[in-house]
Amino acid sequence: MKRLLLALEMGAIYGAGPLLVLMVRQPGVLFAVLWLGASGALVSIRKRSPKPHLHDLIPELLNILLRFTILAPLFAFCTWWISPEYFLRLPRQDPRLWLLIMGLYPLLSVWPQEVLYRAFLFERYHTLLPTAFARITASAQAFGFAYIIFLNWFAIILTTAGGALFALDYERHRSLRLTCLEHSLYGCLIFTLGLGRFFYTGTAWHQG
């Protein structure tokens, strides 16, 4: 019975939650659900979540930065090759808005997402997801499904892949700070390169 209730709870949070936001289509509701949910989730797991030692995280940090230095230029080249008209559009046309997004995005968006889709999911549902493969897969799928609110396949596919990467690393180091950093690096890169239009509710919901 406990496992069944946990499964229903998980489905409600990661399945019904994004669908409810999509039905309402109000940015205020989106951020309220995201932040209230993350705050409650963090409180519920604070005493149980692992506390990795700093010296254990240094190699992980170096791996994250090295991977990013390799993937970022490749991602930039692909973006320029496929959509040269959008390449670096935001920093070129509206540098103030770009700087604002670079500063606020990690706090307003990345942190609550990583609490919900990594820290909370891994800790709260460990009995339903007893293996690393199960946790990583569930995290990636839930994370990708959350981006259904943007009403385009690119956002869902990209975030599913990103969610798998973040979950894979989180499974290894269990550091919320590191996974927030990694998420922030790739998210800021996406907005910088000109792909932010795929992750903007104003455009998606207006067209929908």
Secondary structure, 3 states (H helix, E strand, C coil): CHHHHHHHHHHHHHHHHHHHHHHHCCHHHHHHHHHHHHHHHHHHHCCCCCCCCHHHHHHHHHHHHHHHHHHHHHHHHHHHHHCCCCCCHHHHHCHHHHHHHHHHHHHHHHHHHHHHHHHHHHHHCCCCCCCHHHHHHHHHHHHHHHHHHHCCHHHHHHHHHHHHHHHHHHHHHCCHHHHHHHHHHHHHHHHHHCCHHHHCHHHHHHHC
